[in-house]
Amino acid sequence: MPAPPTRSLVLTFEDARRVVEDHASRLAPGAQETADLLHAAGRILAEPIAADRDIPPFPRSTRDGYAVRSADLSKLPAKLAVMGEIKAGPLQAPSALNQGEAFSIMTGAPVPPGADSVVMVEYTSQHGDSVEIAKGIAPGENIVHQGAEAKHGSLLIGRGTRLDEAAIALAASVGKSRLQVSVRPRIAVLTTGDEIVELDAAPGPTQIRNSNSYSLAAQIQEAGGDPVLLPIAPDEPRRLRQLIEQGLQSDLLLMTGGVSMGRYDLVEQVLAEMQAEFFFTGAKIQPGRPVVFGRVDSCGAGTHARAGASAPAPYKYFFGLPGNPVSTMVTFELFARPMLEALAGMSPRQLSFLHARLKSGIRVKTGLKRFLPAILSGAYEESQVELVPWQGSGDIAARSRANCYIVIPPDREQILAAEWVAVMLR
């Protein structure tokens, strides 16, 4: 039986992220369901999709112009007999092209047998039943050959892929009107603390409304899960344990608040009494240092299998996220999202950053990897990024103005204007 933590397990960001990714990779696939193609966007594909024929199924012209034999253009200008016009979607395949002949052809139309290239219309002039061509061409130019994009039976989309607009288009192109997708995981959200009140309650002089549950719900939905919002947990061990046990009935439990070092920060204490296994109890980041990741034995937590699932998971995972709103949002993206995506059936992916030039210099203390709210701006290729003025990790208004985070390594004390910095998009 796992023992409660006897010491602080504060890891670097990279080590903490690797721990999460390792556990996410071990999660078994969940239940599946069928979705209409129209409603499958954003879902995670649970079946491979293969090409039902060559793509394209015929040699396809990529330009308006004339289908020709390139050898007929060895001497310029060349005059060829026009044998007809080929538009996209003819009822019958075009007839073969012979030496000295050409077909007028539209973009997307099938290239006739015997033709090996398409001359763009800009380099031609038609006079009656003949066309004069002023420019030579290489074999294969302006043609996509049959099967160049995919061969019959080849894999187009692998299981575990999030279905974006391109994947939906591919599925439609092979006649898939219904798809097998992973069932959205249920993600419990538990906000803790006597200082938190529900939205419709009148907060006291030192109380705040429950924003964390709703920000997390939005992030969960965007990541592919269904949020389950639990009642606010008071700073009282018995009720807190009851709500934690209720949250562990879902596929993943996210708790906010109660994971710092204060007298009434009870989450780790209650989890330790439940014989939870802790993988880390902090990460060297700002904001979000007191983030917690661990798991509880399913039997000990009283959990059960979801309808349609093959068997209950042996463990239920949990995160204790800091209570300050910006910290909650950041730690979800850095640590909880990969677990949620794995539960949703998504293939694992590594965290990646963009880079942009810094608009104004930054000076910080060393020792922590920082993810600071920022604004990425600029037109076209001239992107630049600058910090949003903020009052710390409780400043929701500053976070709402930001569209990204500047990522500052723990060994950098100063970054000058115009230097390249890493950027994590929201």
GIRAMO-V582712 format. One record per run of one state. SS is the DSSP state (H for helix, E for strand, - for the rest). FROM is the first residue (numbers start at 1). TO is the last residue. Records with the same first field share a line. If there is no record, write none. Layout:
BEGIN
SS: FROM-TO + FROM-TO
END
This chain:
BEGIN
-: 1-9 + 12-12 + 26-31 + 40-43 + 46-48 + 51-54 + 56-59 + 62-64 + 69-69 + 74-77 + 87-100 + 106-109 + 111-116 + 128-129 + 134-142 + 145-149 + 151-154 + 158-161 + 163-164 + 174-177 + 183-185 + 193-195 + 198-207 + 210-211 + 224-225 + 230-232 + 234-236 + 248-251 + 257-266 + 274-276 + 281-281 + 284-284 + 287-291 + 302-314 + 322-324 + 344-353 + 359-361 + 364-368 + 378-383 + 388-395 + 402-403 + 409-413 + 416-419 + 426-426
E: 10-11 + 32-36 + 44-45 + 49-50 + 55-55 + 60-61 + 65-68 + 78-86 + 101-105 + 110-110 + 117-120 + 124-127 + 130-133 + 143-144 + 150-150 + 155-157 + 162-162 + 178-182 + 186-192 + 196-197 + 208-209 + 226-229 + 233-233 + 252-256 + 277-280 + 282-283 + 285-286 + 292-297 + 315-321 + 354-358 + 362-363 + 369-377 + 384-387 + 404-408 + 414-415 + 420-425
H: 13-25 + 37-39 + 70-73 + 121-123 + 165-173 + 212-223 + 237-247 + 267-273 + 298-301 + 325-343 + 396-401
END
